[in-house]
Amino acid sequence: MTLDKIKTGNGGVITAVGGTGALRRRLLDMGLTPKTRVHVRKVAPMGDPIEISLRGYELTLRREDAGKIEVEEEVQV
């Protein structure tokens, strides 16, 4: 499953970061690395961008970029 498909309030663990070249490097530099826990905090009213929480800070990503990040979802109870 990709990060853009996770519902607000749920999260998971990053398994792979896709993309190529500068985009992939930028995602990795922002801390979106495999085995990192992420939590979807908010989604804008029109669905783009997405606010996520990871490594103790909040990050806002475009839905297109979030679609390149593979995540193993963990549903909150």
ABEGO torsion letter per residue (X at the ends): XBAAABBBGBBEBBABBBEBEAAAAAAAAAGBBBGBBBBBABBBAAGOBBBBBBGGBBBBBBAAAAAABBBBBBBBX
